[in-house]
Amino acid sequence: MKKFTVAALLSLVAIALFAPVAFGAEGAAAASKIGYYSMAVIGCGLAIGLAAFGTGIGQGLGVSKACEGVARNPNASGKITTTLIIGLAMIESLCIYALVVVLIVFFVNPFKI
Protein backbone atom coordinates (compact mmCIF):
# COMPACT_ATOMS: atom_id res chain seq x y z
CA MET A 1 0.00 0.00 0.00
CA LYS A 2 2.85 2.37 0.80
CA LYS A 3 4.43 1.90 -2.66
CA PHE A 4 1.09 2.67 -4.30
CA THR A 5 0.68 5.83 -2.23
CA VAL A 6 4.18 7.04 -3.12
CA ALA A 7 3.63 6.26 -6.81
CA ALA A 8 0.27 8.06 -6.79
CA LEU A 9 1.78 11.09 -5.06
CA LEU A 10 4.69 11.26 -7.51
CA SER A 11 2.35 11.01 -10.49
CA LEU A 12 0.16 13.82 -9.13
CA VAL A 13 3.22 16.00 -8.60
CA ALA A 14 4.40 15.26 -12.16
CA ILE A 15 0.99 16.17 -13.56
CA ALA A 16 0.90 19.41 -11.57
CA LEU A 17 4.42 20.38 -12.65
CA PHE A 18 4.03 19.62 -16.34
CA ALA A 19 0.52 21.03 -16.80
CA PRO A 20 1.75 24.58 -17.56
CA VAL A 21 3.94 23.21 -20.32
CA ALA A 22 1.06 21.28 -21.87
CA PHE A 23 -1.67 23.92 -21.62
CA GLY A 24 0.19 27.22 -21.58
CA ALA A 25 1.58 27.35 -25.12
CA GLU A 26 0.35 30.14 -27.39
CA GLY A 27 2.48 30.45 -30.50
CA ALA A 28 5.98 29.22 -31.23
CA ALA A 29 7.92 31.93 -29.38
CA ALA A 30 5.59 31.88 -26.39
CA ALA A 31 5.71 28.09 -26.29
CA SER A 32 9.48 28.03 -26.18
CA LYS A 33 9.57 30.69 -23.45
CA ILE A 34 6.92 28.95 -21.38
CA GLY A 35 8.61 25.61 -21.88
CA TYR A 36 12.00 26.98 -20.87
CA TYR A 37 10.78 28.75 -17.77
CA SER A 38 8.60 25.84 -16.69
CA MET A 39 11.50 23.44 -16.98
CA ALA A 40 13.84 25.97 -15.33
CA VAL A 41 11.52 26.25 -12.33
CA ILE A 42 11.25 22.48 -12.02
CA GLY A 43 14.99 21.97 -12.43
CA CYS A 44 15.88 24.76 -10.02
CA GLY A 45 13.51 23.43 -7.38
CA LEU A 46 14.89 19.92 -7.67
CA ALA A 47 18.50 21.12 -7.68
CA ILE A 48 18.28 23.28 -4.58
CA GLY A 49 16.18 20.64 -2.82
CA LEU A 50 18.78 17.96 -3.46
CA ALA A 51 21.58 20.31 -2.44
CA ALA A 52 19.86 21.20 0.82
CA PHE A 53 19.07 17.53 1.48
CA GLY A 54 22.67 16.48 0.90
CA THR A 55 24.19 19.26 2.97
CA GLY A 56 21.72 18.60 5.77
CA ILE A 57 22.76 14.96 5.90
CA GLY A 58 26.44 15.91 5.76
CA GLN A 59 26.12 18.45 8.54
CA GLY A 60 24.13 16.05 10.69
CA LEU A 61 26.76 13.34 10.31
CA GLY A 62 29.54 15.81 11.03
CA VAL A 63 27.93 17.09 14.22
CA SER A 64 27.12 13.53 15.29
CA LYS A 65 30.71 12.37 14.90
CA ALA A 66 32.04 15.50 16.61
CA CYS A 67 29.78 14.84 19.61
CA GLU A 68 31.01 11.24 19.72
CA GLY A 69 34.61 12.42 19.57
CA VAL A 70 34.13 14.90 22.41
CA ALA A 71 32.33 12.27 24.47
CA ARG A 72 35.20 9.81 24.01
CA ASN A 73 37.98 12.34 24.60
CA PRO A 74 36.88 15.55 26.34
CA ASN A 75 40.45 16.91 26.35
CA ALA A 76 40.40 17.16 22.54
CA SER A 77 37.17 19.18 22.41
CA GLY A 78 38.93 22.38 21.27
CA LYS A 79 40.54 20.77 18.24
CA ILE A 80 37.37 18.84 17.41
CA THR A 81 35.22 21.97 17.63
CA THR A 82 37.58 23.97 15.42
CA THR A 83 37.66 21.23 12.80
CA LEU A 84 33.88 20.85 13.04
CA ILE A 85 33.23 24.54 12.44
CA ILE A 86 35.57 24.61 9.43
CA GLY A 87 33.97 21.45 8.04
CA LEU A 88 30.44 22.79 8.50
CA ALA A 89 31.41 26.00 6.72
CA MET A 90 32.77 24.00 3.78
CA ILE A 91 29.62 21.86 3.62
CA GLU A 92 27.38 24.93 3.78
CA SER A 93 29.35 26.59 1.00
CA LEU A 94 28.39 23.70 -1.30
CA CYS A 95 24.72 24.53 -0.82
CA ILE A 96 25.42 28.21 -1.44
CA TYR A 97 27.23 27.32 -4.69
CA ALA A 98 24.19 25.27 -5.71
CA LEU A 99 21.96 28.27 -4.93
CA VAL A 100 24.13 30.53 -7.11
CA VAL A 101 23.94 28.08 -10.01
CA VAL A 102 20.16 27.76 -9.56
CA LEU A 103 19.73 31.54 -9.59
CA ILE A 104 21.85 31.84 -12.73
CA VAL A 105 19.80 29.16 -14.50
CA PHE A 106 16.54 30.67 -13.32
CA PHE A 107 17.23 34.29 -14.25
CA VAL A 108 19.08 33.81 -17.53
CA ASN A 109 16.90 34.70 -20.49
CA PRO A 110 18.02 32.91 -23.65
CA PHE A 111 14.99 34.29 -25.54
CA LYS A 112 15.90 38.00 -25.28
CA ILE A 113 14.99 39.89 -28.40
Backbone as a chain_set.jsonl record, in Angstrom:
{"seq": "MKKFTVAALLSLVAIALFAPVAFGAEGAAAASKIGYYSMAVIGCGLAIGLAAFGTGIGQGLGVSKACEGVARNPNASGKITTTLIIGLAMIESLCIYALVVVLIVFFVNPFKI", "coords": {"N": [[0.816, -1.199, 0.0], [1.988, 1.201, 0.718], [3.854, 1.66, -1.333], [2.149, 2.096, -3.466], [0.887, 4.455, -2.667], [3.036, 6.252, -2.642], [3.749, 6.166, -5.352], [1.383, 7.165, -6.503], [1.349, 9.739, -5.407], [3.718, 10.814, -6.504], [3.035, 10.746, -9.222], [0.905, 12.565, -9.277], [2.253, 14.91, -8.565], [3.957, 15.131, -10.769], [2.081, 15.555, -12.809], [0.998, 18.0, -11.966], [3.261, 19.632, -12.182], [3.959, 19.554, -14.891], [1.744, 20.472, -16.233], [1.533, 23.305, -16.874], [3.274, 23.441, -19.045], [2.015, 21.866, -20.934], [-0.512, 23.081, -21.339], [-0.117, 25.804, -21.565], [0.9, 26.935, -23.89], [1.09, 29.323, -26.428], [1.53, 30.022, -29.486], [4.678, 29.894, -31.295], [7.002, 31.234, -30.29], [6.136, 31.983, -27.739], [5.581, 29.479, -26.726], [8.11, 28.311, -26.579], [9.325, 29.976, -24.706], [7.647, 29.617, -22.458], [7.962, 26.891, -22.106], [10.706, 26.767, -21.532], [10.942, 28.3, -19.146], [9.212, 26.914, -17.465], [10.458, 24.422, -17.273], [12.858, 25.329, -16.204], [12.077, 26.252, -13.686], [11.219, 23.857, -12.52], [13.592, 22.343, -12.637], [15.321, 23.983, -11.122], [14.085, 23.954, -8.627], [14.272, 21.216, -7.958], [17.067, 20.956, -7.959], [18.032, 22.707, -5.9], [16.681, 21.618, -3.793], [17.77, 19.001, -3.632], [20.409, 19.723, -3.093], [20.17, 21.0, -0.595], [19.185, 18.861, 0.885], [21.333, 17.032, 0.75], [23.422, 18.522, 1.963], [22.317, 18.886, 4.465], [22.245, 16.262, 5.465], [25.01, 15.756, 5.468], [25.937, 17.705, 7.297], [24.591, 16.891, 9.592], [25.731, 14.347, 10.04], [28.379, 15.137, 10.464], [28.218, 16.727, 12.832], [27.238, 14.785, 14.547], [29.377, 12.916, 14.654], [31.327, 14.585, 15.713], [30.289, 15.107, 18.25], [30.416, 12.512, 19.292], [33.196, 12.192, 19.287], [34.005, 14.158, 21.155], [32.741, 13.162, 23.393], [34.144, 10.805, 23.777], [36.763, 11.679, 24.152], [37.232, 14.152, 26.049], [39.271, 16.021, 26.414], [40.186, 16.743, 23.927], [38.372, 18.478, 22.867], [38.56, 21.147, 21.985], [40.136, 21.11, 19.601], [38.534, 19.415, 18.102], [36.155, 20.883, 17.915], [37.014, 23.153, 16.499], [37.785, 21.996, 14.039], [35.308, 20.948, 13.34], [33.716, 23.269, 12.97], [35.016, 24.464, 10.778], [34.659, 22.425, 8.884], [31.821, 22.348, 8.731], [31.365, 24.87, 7.645], [32.519, 24.545, 5.125], [30.835, 22.553, 4.065], [28.399, 23.916, 4.065], [28.989, 25.889, 2.222], [28.868, 24.488, -0.171], [26.124, 24.184, -0.595], [25.443, 26.843, -0.925], [26.838, 27.428, -3.275], [25.362, 25.805, -4.994], [22.932, 27.173, -4.841], [23.656, 29.595, -6.09], [24.172, 28.697, -8.705], [21.616, 27.763, -9.352], [20.16, 30.171, -9.27], [21.381, 31.532, -11.375], [20.655, 29.893, -13.55], [17.907, 30.164, -13.385], [17.373, 32.923, -13.768], [18.534, 33.593, -16.189], [17.983, 34.626, -19.515], [17.451, 33.187, -22.332], [15.937, 33.876, -24.501], [15.923, 36.544, -25.177], [15.096, 39.392, -27.008]], "CA": [[0.0, 0.0, 0.0], [2.855, 2.366, 0.798], [4.425, 1.901, -2.657], [1.09, 2.668, -4.296], [0.683, 5.833, -2.232], [4.18, 7.042, -3.116], [3.634, 6.264, -6.809], [0.27, 8.06, -6.794], [1.775, 11.09, -5.057], [4.685, 11.261, -7.512], [2.349, 11.007, -10.489], [0.161, 13.82, -9.133], [3.217, 16.002, -8.604], [4.401, 15.257, -12.163], [0.986, 16.169, -13.564], [0.903, 19.407, -11.565], [4.419, 20.376, -12.654], [4.032, 19.617, -16.34], [0.52, 21.034, -16.798], [1.752, 24.581, -17.56], [3.935, 23.206, -20.322], [1.059, 21.281, -21.865], [-1.666, 23.921, -21.618], [0.193, 27.224, -21.581], [1.578, 27.348, -25.116], [0.352, 30.145, -27.39], [2.483, 30.453, -30.502], [5.976, 29.222, -31.234], [7.916, 31.933, -29.38], [5.593, 31.878, -26.389], [5.708, 28.089, -26.294], [9.485, 28.035, -26.185], [9.572, 30.685, -23.448], [6.923, 28.953, -21.377], [8.615, 25.61, -21.884], [11.997, 26.976, -20.871], [10.776, 28.746, -17.767], [8.601, 25.837, -16.69], [11.503, 23.441, -16.98], [13.842, 25.972, -15.326], [11.52, 26.249, -12.329], [11.251, 22.483, -12.024], [14.993, 21.971, -12.433], [15.883, 24.757, -10.017], [13.514, 23.431, -7.383], [14.892, 19.923, -7.669], [18.5, 21.12, -7.681], [18.278, 23.278, -4.579], [16.177, 20.641, -2.824], [18.782, 17.957, -3.463], [21.581, 20.311, -2.442], [19.86, 21.198, 0.823], [19.071, 17.533, 1.478], [22.674, 16.478, 0.904], [24.189, 19.26, 2.967], [21.719, 18.596, 5.771], [22.758, 14.961, 5.901], [26.436, 15.913, 5.757], [26.118, 18.449, 8.544], [24.133, 16.048, 10.69], [26.756, 13.336, 10.311], [29.545, 15.812, 11.028], [27.933, 17.087, 14.224], [27.123, 13.529, 15.287], [30.712, 12.366, 14.9], [32.036, 15.497, 16.613], [29.785, 14.839, 19.608], [31.006, 11.239, 19.721], [34.61, 12.424, 19.565], [34.134, 14.902, 22.409], [32.329, 12.268, 24.468], [35.199, 9.815, 24.011], [37.981, 12.34, 24.597], [36.881, 15.555, 26.34], [40.449, 16.908, 26.349], [40.401, 17.163, 22.536], [37.166, 19.183, 22.406], [38.929, 22.379, 21.272], [40.537, 20.771, 18.236], [37.369, 18.839, 17.408], [35.218, 21.97, 17.632], [37.578, 23.968, 15.42], [37.661, 21.225, 12.804], [33.88, 20.85, 13.039], [33.232, 24.541, 12.441], [35.571, 24.613, 9.426], [33.969, 21.452, 8.037], [30.442, 22.793, 8.5], [31.408, 26.004, 6.716], [32.768, 23.999, 3.785], [29.62, 21.863, 3.625], [27.382, 24.926, 3.784], [29.354, 26.593, 0.996], [28.385, 23.701, -1.305], [24.717, 24.531, -0.821], [25.416, 28.212, -1.444], [27.227, 27.324, -4.687], [24.192, 25.273, -5.71], [21.963, 28.265, -4.928], [24.129, 30.531, -7.11], [23.936, 28.081, -10.007], [20.165, 27.758, -9.557], [19.731, 31.536, -9.592], [21.846, 31.842, -12.727], [19.804, 29.162, -14.498], [16.535, 30.665, -13.322], [17.229, 34.293, -14.248], [19.084, 33.815, -17.533], [16.902, 34.699, -20.493], [18.018, 32.907, -23.65], [14.994, 34.294, -25.543], [15.902, 38.004, -25.278], [14.994, 39.886, -28.397]], "C": [[0.864, 1.269, 0.0], [3.459, 2.698, -0.57], [3.397, 2.543, -3.585], [0.87, 4.131, -3.943], [1.81, 6.734, -2.735], [4.098, 7.229, -4.63], [2.513, 7.223, -7.2], [0.653, 9.512, -6.501], [2.761, 11.635, -6.089], [4.016, 11.553, -8.847], [1.529, 12.289, -10.419], [1.092, 15.029, -9.177], [3.699, 16.222, -10.033], [3.338, 15.918, -13.013], [0.892, 17.654, -13.239], [2.078, 20.225, -12.109], [4.443, 20.546, -14.166], [2.767, 20.162, -16.995], [0.742, 22.395, -17.452], [2.419, 24.422, -18.92], [2.927, 22.721, -21.353], [-0.037, 22.264, -22.273], [-1.353, 25.4, -21.775], [0.792, 27.74, -22.867], [0.645, 28.133, -26.023], [1.349, 30.695, -28.398], [3.835, 29.822, -30.283], [6.922, 29.9, -30.246], [7.439, 31.824, -27.939], [5.74, 30.46, -25.865], [7.123, 27.785, -25.851], [9.839, 28.75, -24.889], [8.905, 29.981, -22.288], [7.572, 27.614, -21.067], [9.928, 25.763, -21.146], [11.796, 27.343, -19.409], [10.109, 27.691, -16.903], [9.645, 24.799, -16.311], [12.575, 24.032, -16.066], [13.35, 25.975, -13.884], [11.585, 24.849, -11.73], [12.689, 22.066, -11.72], [15.628, 22.694, -11.263], [15.36, 24.259, -8.674], [14.127, 22.105, -6.989], [16.357, 20.077, -7.274], [18.742, 21.665, -6.282], [17.737, 22.364, -3.488], [17.18, 19.531, -2.569], [20.028, 18.5, -2.768], [21.343, 20.507, -0.949], [19.757, 19.866, 1.551], [20.453, 16.946, 1.744], [23.494, 17.201, 1.954], [23.618, 19.054, 4.363], [22.198, 17.267, 6.326], [24.231, 15.07, 6.278], [26.695, 16.645, 7.061], [25.672, 17.633, 9.748], [25.15, 14.984, 11.052], [27.999, 13.958, 10.939], [29.363, 16.166, 12.496], [27.846, 15.837, 15.088], [28.497, 12.967, 15.636], [31.534, 13.273, 15.811], [31.585, 15.292, 18.061], [30.342, 13.527, 20.153], [32.476, 11.421, 20.084], [34.831, 13.159, 20.877], [33.739, 14.018, 23.587], [33.418, 11.24, 24.788], [36.471, 10.459, 24.57], [37.693, 13.816, 24.853], [38.065, 16.516, 26.261], [40.687, 17.435, 24.943], [39.234, 17.984, 21.996], [37.495, 20.463, 21.642], [39.3, 22.116, 19.822], [39.351, 20.232, 17.439], [36.384, 19.939, 17.021], [35.722, 22.848, 16.491], [37.434, 23.268, 14.073], [36.209, 21.112, 12.378], [33.353, 22.141, 12.408], [33.748, 24.771, 11.023], [34.868, 23.663, 8.456], [32.541, 21.85, 7.735], [30.39, 23.984, 7.553], [31.645, 25.532, 5.29], [31.522, 23.31, 3.227], [28.543, 22.88, 3.256], [27.705, 25.695, 2.507], [28.929, 25.811, -0.242], [26.936, 24.023, -1.623], [24.597, 25.953, -1.366], [25.847, 28.242, -2.908], [26.064, 26.794, -5.521], [23.13, 26.355, -5.865], [22.366, 29.274, -5.999], [23.871, 29.971, -8.505], [22.441, 28.065, -10.331], [19.668, 29.148, -9.933], [20.188, 31.953, -10.983], [20.963, 31.165, -13.759], [18.406, 29.76, -14.537], [16.394, 32.045, -13.96], [17.858, 34.571, -15.6], [17.919, 33.788, -18.515], [17.477, 34.447, -21.883], [17.146, 33.385, -24.805], [14.89, 35.811, -25.642], [15.908, 38.419, -26.724], [15.629, 41.251, -28.486]], "O": [[0.522, 2.27, -0.629], [3.568, 3.869, -0.934], [3.726, 3.419, -4.385], [0.686, 4.961, -4.833], [1.562, 7.847, -3.198], [4.347, 8.323, -5.135], [2.675, 8.013, -8.13], [0.313, 10.411, -7.27], [2.651, 12.789, -6.502], [4.388, 12.507, -9.531], [1.463, 13.028, -11.401], [0.751, 16.056, -9.764], [3.839, 17.364, -10.47], [3.656, 16.757, -13.856], [0.723, 18.476, -14.139], [1.904, 21.392, -12.46], [4.9, 21.573, -14.668], [2.731, 20.3, -18.217], [0.178, 22.632, -18.521], [2.149, 25.192, -19.841], [2.982, 23.122, -22.515], [-0.449, 22.28, -23.433], [-2.251, 26.181, -22.09], [1.167, 28.911, -22.925], [-0.451, 27.676, -26.349], [1.949, 31.745, -28.163], [4.111, 29.277, -29.214], [7.574, 29.223, -29.451], [8.235, 31.6, -27.027], [5.998, 30.263, -24.678], [7.327, 27.082, -24.861], [10.568, 28.206, -24.059], [9.526, 29.769, -21.247], [7.717, 27.243, -19.902], [10.235, 24.986, -20.242], [12.421, 26.75, -18.53], [10.417, 27.587, -15.716], [9.706, 24.354, -15.164], [13.143, 23.318, -15.24], [14.127, 25.727, -12.962], [11.962, 24.679, -10.571], [12.964, 21.501, -10.662], [16.385, 22.1, -10.497], [16.111, 24.157, -7.704], [14.465, 21.89, -5.825], [16.831, 19.404, -6.358], [19.578, 21.134, -5.551], [18.272, 22.335, -2.379], [17.418, 19.158, -1.421], [20.632, 17.812, -1.945], [22.217, 20.212, -0.133], [20.187, 19.746, 2.698], [20.716, 16.427, 2.828], [24.186, 16.566, 2.751], [24.366, 19.049, 5.341], [22.517, 17.156, 7.51], [24.65, 14.531, 7.302], [27.568, 16.256, 7.838], [26.304, 17.679, 10.803], [25.408, 14.742, 12.23], [28.602, 13.376, 11.84], [30.255, 15.93, 13.31], [28.32, 15.825, 16.224], [28.748, 12.588, 16.781], [32.349, 12.787, 16.596], [32.402, 15.304, 18.982], [30.697, 13.436, 21.328], [32.946, 10.866, 21.077], [35.745, 12.822, 21.63], [34.334, 14.111, 24.66], [33.588, 10.854, 25.944], [37.175, 9.847, 25.373], [37.889, 14.644, 23.964], [37.868, 17.714, 26.058], [41.327, 18.473, 24.778], [39.122, 18.166, 20.784], [36.758, 20.824, 20.724], [38.838, 22.814, 18.919], [39.182, 20.548, 16.261], [35.839, 19.923, 15.917], [34.948, 23.243, 15.619], [37.014, 23.876, 13.089], [35.905, 21.174, 11.187], [32.623, 22.096, 11.418], [32.998, 25.225, 10.159], [34.524, 24.051, 7.34], [32.087, 21.707, 6.6], [29.468, 24.093, 6.745], [31.044, 26.055, 4.351], [31.196, 23.467, 2.05], [27.853, 22.719, 2.25], [26.796, 26.108, 1.787], [28.652, 26.42, -1.275], [26.561, 24.124, -2.791], [23.725, 26.224, -2.191], [25.285, 28.997, -3.701], [25.814, 27.278, -6.625], [22.493, 26.446, -6.915], [21.511, 29.76, -6.739], [23.405, 30.69, -9.388], [22.052, 28.326, -11.469], [18.836, 29.282, -10.83], [19.463, 32.651, -11.692], [20.563, 31.792, -14.74], [17.794, 29.851, -15.601], [15.394, 32.311, -14.626], [17.73, 35.682, -16.116], [16.979, 33.01, -18.352], [17.939, 35.378, -22.542], [17.558, 33.312, -25.962], [13.887, 36.327, -26.135], [16.633, 37.866, -27.552], [15.656, 41.851, -29.56]]}, "num_chains": 1, "name": "protein.A"}
